[in-house]
Amino acid sequence: MNNSVKRRIEELRQEIEHHNFKYFIEDKPEISDLEYDRLMQELKGLEEKNPDLTTGDSPTQRVGGHPIEGFRQVNHRVPMLSIENTYNDEEVREFDVRIRRLLQGEKPQYLVEHKIDGVSASLWFENGRFTLGVTRGDGTRGDDITHNLRTVRDLPLRLIADPEGIPSFLEIRGEVYMTNMELSRLNKLQSEHGERVFSNSRNAAAGSLKLLDPRQCSQRGLRFFSHSEGELRGVELRTHDEFLDYIRKLGVPVVPHSARLENIDDALAYCRETLEARSSLDYETDGLVIKVNNFTQRSILGSTSKYPRWVIAYKVELWQSSTRIKDIHVQVGKTGTLTPVAKLETVEIAGTKVSRVSLHNADEIARKDIRIGDTVIVEKAGKIIPHVVRVELEKRSGPEQLFQFPQSCPVCGGEVARDEGGVYIRCLNPSCPAQLKERLRFFATRRAMDIEGLGPALIDQLVDRNIVRSLPDLYNLDAVQIAELERMGEKSAQNVVESIHSSRDRGLTRVLTALGIRHVGERNARLLAGDFGNIHSLTAATEERLAQIPGVGPIVAESVYRFFHSNAGNQTITELENHGVIMTEPMEQKTESSQSVIEGKTFVITGTMARFSRVQMEELILKNGGKTTSTVTRHTDYVVAGNNPGSKLDKARELGVKILSEEEFESMNISQQNQI
C-alpha cells in the first residue's frame, strides 16, 4: 500500500471537513464551490482506486448507501419527551413562578432558542464517529434513519478532535429541517415530474427522511440544527450554553440566535424581538423555546410523564395563504431606508385582508428570488406584520419580471448607499422630502409627541408647499397658514396648532422617541432619559459613557452619539429648545396611597376610553409601579373597561377579576404628575 496515497486521502478528508465547518458552522467560507468540488473529486478518485481505504465517515460516503428494506425500531437511551406549549406571556410567567418555587427561591437563568419547525432526531456518536440516527417516534422508541441522515451535508460524520479528547459516547438531539428556498426548488421539480408538491417545509423534511433510498434523500438538501443533549459520557458540562458551545467546536451545527437571559422579563422581551425578526429567516420556526440553563437545577426540577419541568415553548399562531405579487415599489423611511413593498392580489389571512407586504431589503428579494408576477406564500404570525415566506416556483409560467432596485432615491433622486456591513440601502440626502414626511408622521404619533390632527394628508401638504422643512418648523405654524390648506377649516387648524404647542411639555423620553434616532425606540429613549435626566447632560456624554448604560450597548451608543454630534442633530435640538420644548425628565413621585393601591398590580385595558388614550393609561400604570398585559388570566388584578370592551370583559367576569370603569380607575388616587 502506498503510504503517500493514504496520507493524501486523510489530508483531503481533514481539509474537506475543515471547509464544511467554516461553511456550515461559522458561515465563513474560505474557498469557492468550485474549489470545494475539486477537493471532493480528488478524494473520490483516490478512494475508487483504493477501495480498501474507504471508510464510512469519509465525506464521499454521504450519498454512497444503498436502499434499505424498511425502518427498524430503536429504543432511546433517554426518553425524548415533548415540550409544554403556551401562546401568551402570562403562562410563561406562571412557568417562571413554578420554577422558582420548586427551586425554593434559587434564581434560574434562562436560555432562549428558536423552535425549529422540523423533524426531531437523536444522533449517536461513538468515539467521535456518527453511528446511529433515530426519529423521536413515541418518545421511547423511534425509527432508524441513519442511512438518510448521512446525506445531510452539515451533519458531521466524524467529530472534530477536541484538545481534551472526544467523549466515548455523545448523544445529540435536534431538528432535521428544510429551508424555504430548498422547498421552492423541490416543489418545482416535483411539479415538473407530475409528483405531489409539499405544503410546507416540515412535511417535506419528514417525507424525505422516510425515503428508503438515501440517494433520493441526498437530493432534498436537508439540514440539521442541534438543540439539546441526550446521554453524555466522558464530558462534564454545567449549563446548556456550555453544551452548545462544546458541540459547536466539535463541528455540530447548533440552533442560531440563542441567548442567555437573567430573568423571565428579559426572556419574554427577547422572544418578542426575535419573533418580529423571523421574516428574515430562511427556515421555518413556530416560536421560541425557553429553558432553564443550569443542568443541576434541571435535575432538581425533573419531569412529568409528558414534559420536562424546566422548559416551555412560547409559540405563535401561524396562518398562511397563497397570492400573487402585482407590483413592487420602494418606500423611503424616516432614516432614509429604501424599503421594497409588494402590492398583492388581496388575500384574507386570519380574518385580515392583506394587500401589501414589506419585502424588507434588496438582499431579501434576491435571496428568495421574488419577481413581479410571482405566486407567493404569505404568512401572518399572531400580531406580527405579514411577510412572504417563499415563492411557489412550480407556478412560475414565464412572464414574471425581475425587480430592479433603484440606483437613486425614488423620491428626491439623491444618492443612495448601502450600510457598511449591512443589508439596508439608504437615501443620503438629509433634505429628502420623503424622509421628512416619515419623520413628521412618527414625531406626531401617540407614543412620541402625541400631536392630534397632524395626519398624513396635512403633513404631505406642509412639506410639498415648503411650509415645514424640519421637525422644529412645526412650532412656527399658525392657524392662518394651516386653514389655507385643503380640507382644513379655521377650527380644525386652531386645534392642530394648540395640539402642537401642548406637545412641548411631553418630557425627554417622548422627545428622544420622537426624534427618530436609529436604534432608539421607546425603551431605549426611557433608559437614556432616566439615566441623564436632561438633554444637555445627554448630548455632552461620550460614546463610552452612553454604552455603559444597562440595556443600551455600543450600537445604540454610537448611533446616539453620532446624532447629537451631527450638524443636523445639533441644530434640531437647539431649535426645539428655542421653541420652548421641554427636554428634561420629570421626577417620578408616587404617593403612599397610590403605591398601596397599584404597585405590583396587573392591569388589562380593553375598549375605548373617554378621557385617556390607551397609551396614556398604560404609562400611568407603569409609572406608578403597576404592570399591563394584553391577556386576562386568573393572575390579572384589574380589567379597566371602556366602550365596546369585547371578549376580555367576558373573560374577566368568568374568572372573577375585578372590573373597573374609567371613572373608577381615576378614583384610585393614582399619581398623575407624570401624565403625558
N, C-alpha and C positions, 0 to 999 in steps of 0.2 A: 504493500500500500504506500502510495506517495504521501509522505508527511506534509509536503508543501500544499498539496490539494486539500488535505484535512484542515490545515491551518487556515487556508483561504476560505473554505466553507464556513468555519467558525467565525472568521473575521467578518464575512458578509452577513451572517446571521446577527452578530452583535451590532453591526453598522445599521442594518435594516431596523432592528428593534429600537436602536437609538433614535432613528428618524421617525419611527412610529410614536415614540414617547414625545418628541418635540412637536409633532403634528397634532396628535390626539389629546395629549395630557396638558402640554404647556401652550398649545396653539401658537407656536413659534417655529414654523418650518424653516429648515436650513437649506434645503435643496428643492429643485423643481420636481414636478411629477415625472417629467421625462428622465431625469437623473435617477429618481427612485425606481422607476420601471427598469432601467438598465441594470441596477443592482439586483433586482429580483430575477431578471432574465439570466444574469450570470450565475446566480445561485442555483436557479432551476436547472441550467445546463450542466453544472458540475454534479448536481445530485442525480440527474438522469444517467450520467456516465459512471457514477459511483453510488448505485442504489444502496449498498451496504452502509453508506454514511448518512442516509436519510433517516431523520428521527421525527417522531410525532409532534415535537414542539417547534419544528422548523417553520418559518414564515410561509414557505411554499405549500405547506400541508393544509392551509385553511380551506382549500377547495378540492382536496385530494381524496376525500372519503367516498364511499360507495353507498348507494341506497340501502336503507335498513328495512326490515320486515314489519316492524311495529315498535311501540314505545314500551319499555319495561318500567315497572314501578320501583321507586327508590324511597326508603324511609329517611326522613330528615333527622339529622343528629340532634338538632334543637328545633322544636316546633316553630313554623312560620305563621305567627298569629296575625290577625287582621288589626287594623287601627281604628279606634273610635273616631267618628266624624262629627263635625259641627259646622254650621254656616253663620254663626253670629258671635260677636265679641263676648257677650255675657257668659256663654257656655265655656268659652276659653278661660274667662276669669274664674268661673266655678272650678274648672280643671286645676288652675293655679292654687285656689283655696284648698282643694283636696290634697294636692301635692305637699303644701306647707304643713297641713295638719298631720299627714302621715309621716312627714319628716320631723315632726314635733318642733316646728318653728325654724328649723335649719333652712337657710336661704338657698333655693335652687337657681342654677344658671341654665339658660335655655339655648339650644341650637336650632335654628330655623333653616329649612331646606325646601326647595321646590318639590312638589308632589308630582312626579313624572307620570304621565298617563301612558303606561306601557304594560309589559308583562313581567311579573315578578319572577326572579330566578335566583337560585343558590349555586355558587361556583366553588368547587373544591380544588385547592392547590396542595399537592403533597411534595414536600421538599422543593418547592418553587415551581413545580410543573402543573399545568391545568390538567386535571384527570377526570372531572365529572361536572356536569351541569344539570340541574333539576328544576322543574317548574314548582311553583308554590303548591299546586294541587289543592288538597283539602286542609293543608297546614301540617299534616302528619306525614303524608306520602305525596310524591309528585312524579311527573314523567321525566325520564332520562332524555334530555335533548342535547347531550354533549356533541353529537355529530353536527348539529346546526350552530351551536354556539362557537364552534371552532372557526366558523366562517365570518364571525363578527370582527371587523378589522381592528377596532380599538380595544379589543379584549386580548390581553397578553396570553400567549400560550406558555410562556416561561417568565417568571417574575424577574425584575431587575435585581441584581445582587445587592443586599443590604450589608453595610460595613460590619454590622454585628451578627450577620448570618441570617439566612432565610429560615422562617419557622418551619417545623416539621409538618404542621398541618394548619392551613388557613382557609376558613370558610367565609366567603364574601357574598353579601346579598345585595341585589339591586334590581334595576329595571332595564329590560331589553325594549328598545323603542325604535321608531322610525321618524325621521324628520319630515316636516310638511313638504319640503321640496322633493324629497325622495318619494313621498306618497303621490305627488302630482306626476312625477315621471313614471312611476309604476302603473298608475291608473291609465295613463296614456297608452302604455304598452299592452295592458290588459284589454283595453278597448279595441286596439288595432288587431288583437288576436281573437276577438269575439268572446273574451272571458269576462267574468263579473268584475266590476270595479269595487274598491273598498270605500266604505262610508267615512272612515276616519283612520288615523294612523295606528291606534291601538288594535283595531281589528286586523289591519294589515300586518302588524308585528306578530299577533297571535297566530294568524293563518300561516305566516312564513315559518314560524317555529314548529308548526305541526307537519311541515313537509317531510316526507320520508327520504327525499334525495337532497343531500347537502349541497349538491351542485346547483340546484334550483334556488335554495335558500341564499347561496352566496351572491345571487343576482339581485337580492332585495335590499341591499345597503343597510342592514340593521346596525344599530349602535347600542352601547351599554353605558349606564351610569351606576356606580355603587353608592348605596346609601346606608348600609348597616352591616353589622358583623354577625356571624353565626358562632361556630366553635373555633376558638383560637388556642393554639398550642405553641409554646416556646416564645411567647411575646407578652410583655406586661404593659398594658395601656390603662390610663386612668380616666380619660374622657373621650367623648365622641369626636371632638375636633382633633384630638391626638390620633385617633384611629384613621380619620380621613386623610390627615397629613401623611401618616405612615404608609397607607396603601397607595397613595398617590406617588410617593417616592419609589414604590415598588413597580410602578408602571400601570396601575389600575385607574381608569377614569372615575372621578367622583362627581356627585351632583354639584353643579356650579352654583354660584351666588348664595352659598350657605353663609350664615352669620351667627356669631355667638353674642347673645344678649343677656344683660344683667338682671332683667325683671320682665314680668309679663306685659307691662305697658310698652316697654321698648320692643318686645317681640311682636305685639299687635301692630305697632306703628310700622315696623319693618314689613310685616305681612301686607299692610295696605299699600305701602310704597312699591313693593315688589309686584303685587297684583296689577297695579297701574301700568307697570312697565312690561307686562307679559306679551304685549303685541310685538315686541322686538325679538322674541324667541323664535327659533325655527323648530322647536319641538313642543308638543302639547303638555300642558300642565292643567290640573284641575284644583289647584290650591297650594297651600304650604303645609309642611309637617313641622310641628313644634315638639322638640324632645328635651328631656332633662339631659344635661350634658355629662354629668358625673356618673361613672359606672357604679360606684359604691352606693350612691343614692338610688340608682335604678334597682339594685339588688334589694334594698330596703323596701322600695315601692312594690316590686313584684308584678304579678299579672293576675287577671281574672281568667276564666276558662276560655275567653274570647279575645281579650285585648291586654296588652301591656298597660300598666297604670301610668307609666312615665312618658307617654306620647299621645298626641292628639293631632288629627288632621283638620286644619282650618280651610274648608273648601269654599268654592264659589260656584253658584249655579251658572251653567253654560247653556246657551241656545245658539244654534247655527242655522243659516239659511243660504240658499244659492240665489245669486242675482247677477246682473251684467253691468259692467262699467261703461257708461255712456260717454264720459269725457273726464279729463284730468286738468285741473287748473291749479295755480300756485297762489297762496296767500302770503302776505308779509306781516309778521307778528311785531309785537311792541319792542322786541330787542333786535329786530331786523331779520329774524329767521324766516327763510323761504320754506313754506310747508306745502307739499303737494296734497291736493284733496280730490278724491274721486267722486264724481257725480254718478249715482247709481240709478238703475231702474228701481223705483221704490219697492221695498220689501218689508213685510211685517215680521219683526223678531221679538218674541216675548211680549206681545201687546204694544210694541213701539214701532211706528213707521220710520224706516231708515232710508234716506235718500242720498246721503253723502257720508263719506268716511275719510278720515285722515290716512294718508299713506306715509306720513312721518318725515321721510327724507329720501334723497336720490338713491342712497345705498340700499334702502329697503325695497324700492321699486326694482332695482337691478337684481337684488338677491332673490326676490320672489318672482322675478320675470313677469311683472304686471304690465299689461298692454291695454290700450284703449280698445274696447270691444270684447275683452275677455269676460268669461263667466267665472265668478269667484265665489268662494265660501266666506261669508261674513259672520262673525261671531260676536255675541253680546254676553259679557260675563258680569252678572249682577248689575251693579250701578256703574260699571266701568264703560267708558265710551267704546262703541263697536269698532272692530278692526277687521282687516282682511287676513284670513288665516292662510289661504293658498289659492292658487289658480287651478281651475279644473282643465288641465291641458288636453284631456280627452275630448273636450268640447270646442277646442280651438279649430276654426274652419278655414282661416286664411286671410280674411280682410282685417284682422286685428292690427293695430298700429303701435309701434314703439313710441314711448313718450320721450320727447327731447327736453331735458331740464334746461331752463333759461340760463343764458350766459351773462345776463344783466338783470337788474331788478325789474320785474314786470310792471311796476307802478311808476317809479321815477327814472328808470333807465340807468341808474347808477351802478357802480362797480360792485361785484359780489365776490366773496371769498369763502373758502371752507375753513371752519375752525381748525386750529392747529391740533393735530392728533384726534380730531373729532369727526362726526358724520354730518353736522349741520352746515349749510351754506347760508351766509347772511349778506344782506344789503349793507354796505359800508357807509352809506350816505346818512348822516345824523339828521338831515333835514327832510328825509323821505316822508311824504305826507301819509303814506300807508302806516308807517311806524308810529307817527304822531297820533293818528286816529286810534290805533290799538292802545297806545299808552293812555290816551284820554278816556277811552272806554273802561279800561282797567282802573284808572285813577278814580272814576266815579262809582265803581261798584260798592256794594254794601260792606264788604269786608275791608275795603280800602277807605276812601273818604266819604262814601255814602252820600253822593250828591243826587237827589231826586230830580227827575225831569231831564237830566243830561243824557239823553239816549243816543243811539247810533245815528238817527236821521239828523238830529241837531248838530252832533259832532261833525258829521260829513259837511254840513253847510259852513260851520265855523272854520274848518280847515280849508275847504275848497275856495272860500272867499278871502282867505288870508287874514281873517279876524283874529284867529288864535294860531300862534306859531310855536308855542311851547306850553308846558303844563302851567307855569306861573301866570301866563296870559289869561287864564280863566278868571283870575281875581281882578282883572282890569275891565271885565264885561259889565255893561249896564243894561237895564231893562229895555231902553230905547233901541239899542243895537239888536238885541235878540228879537224884539217884537217885529222888526222889519223882515225877519226871515220867514220862509214858507211855513205854513201851518203853526205859526206862533202868534198868539194874541197878547195883549198887554198884561192880563192877569197871569197867564202861564209864564210869560217872560219874567215877571216880577217874582214868581215862585222859584224859578230856576236861580235867579240872582241871589235870593235870600238863602237858598239851599247851599249855593257856592260859598257865601260869606260865613254861614254857620259851620261849614266844614273846617274852618280854620282852627277850631277848638278840639279836634279829634285826638290829638296827642301823638307822641313819637312813634309808637308801634304802628298806628294806622298810616302815618306819613311814610315810614320805611316800607311798609307793604305796598303802598300806592305808587311809589317811585318806579317800580318795575325793575329793580336791580337784579341782574342774573343770579339765580340760585337763592334769592331772598324772597320767600313766601311769608305767610302769616307767622308760621312757627319761628323761623329764623329772625324775623323782624321783632318778635316779642323777646327773644333771647338777647338781641343786641340792645334793645331799648331798656330791658331790665338790668343789664349789666352796666351801661353807661349813663342812663338817665336823661341825657340831653344831647342835642346834635353836635355841640361844639366838642365835647369830650370824645364823641364817636369819630368825628372827622379828624381829630388830632391823633387818634390811635394808630400805632404801627401795624403792619400786616401780621407780625409775630404776636402782638397783643391780642388782635382780633381772633387769631387761630387758637388762643388759649381758652376761649370761652367754651365751656362744656356744651357739646352738641353742634358747634359751629364748624370747626375744622379748617384746613388750609385752603380748600377750593372756594368755599364761601368767603373766607377771609380775603383771598386775593381779589375776588370779584367786588367785594365791598370797598376795599382799599382803592382799587382802580377807578371805581365810580366817583368816589369823593375827591380823588386827586386828578380827575379829568377836568378839562375846561367846562364841558357841558354839565357835569355833575356839580361842580363848584358853583357855577352860575345859577343852576336850578335852586340850590339850597339858599344862596344869597337872595335871590328874587322872592322865594317863598317867605323868607324871614321879613323882607321889606313889605310884603303884603300882610304881615301880621299872623302868618300861620304858626301856631304854637308847636314847637318841636322839643318838648320836654315830656317825660313820662310821669304822670301824676302818681303820688304815693298811694299805695293801696291801704285803705283803712277799713277795718271790719269791726262793727260794734259787737259787744259781747252777746247781745240778743240775736244778732244775725248769725254769729258763729254757732250758738246753741241750736238754732233752727235749721240751718242749711249746710254747715260744714260737714263734709263726708257723705252727704246725701246724694242719691242718684235720681236725676230727673229725665223724663221723656217729654218732649214738646210736640204737640200734634194740633193740626188745624190752623186757622188764620186768626191772628190777634188784632185787636183794635188799636192798642197803644204802643205795643212793642213789635219790632220785627223779630223773626226767629233768631237772627244773628245777635241782636241786642240782648235778647233774653238769655241766650247761651252765654254771652260774655258776662252778664250779671251773675249768673250761677257760678261760672268758673272763677271769677274774681272774688267771690265770697266763699270759696272753699268747697263748692259742690261739684258734681260731675254730671255730664249729659251723655245719653246714649240714644240710639235710634230704635232700640228693641225693648218692648215691655216684657219683663220676666218677674219672677217672684222676689227678686232682689231689688227691683225698682222701688224707690221710696215714694215718688210723686209723679203723676202724669198731669201736665198742665194742658188743658183742652180749650181750644178756641172754637171758632165756627168751622163746621164741616170736618170734625176730627177723624172720621174714618174708623178703620178696624182696631186701631191702637186703643181707642176708648173702650171698645167691647172687651179687648184682652185685659185691660186694667180692671174692669168690673168682674170678669171671670176669675182673676187672681186675687181680688180684694185689695188692689193697690189704691191708695188714697188719690182721689181726683180733685184737682184744683181748677177753678176758673181763673181767668186773667186777673180779676179783682182780688181773689183770694191769694194769688201769688204775690201781688203788690202789697197786700196787708201783712205779709210775713216779716215786715220790717227789715228787708234786705237793703244793705248799704248801696245807694245808687250814686255815690260821689264820683265813681269812675265810669258811669254810664256813657256810652258813645252813641 
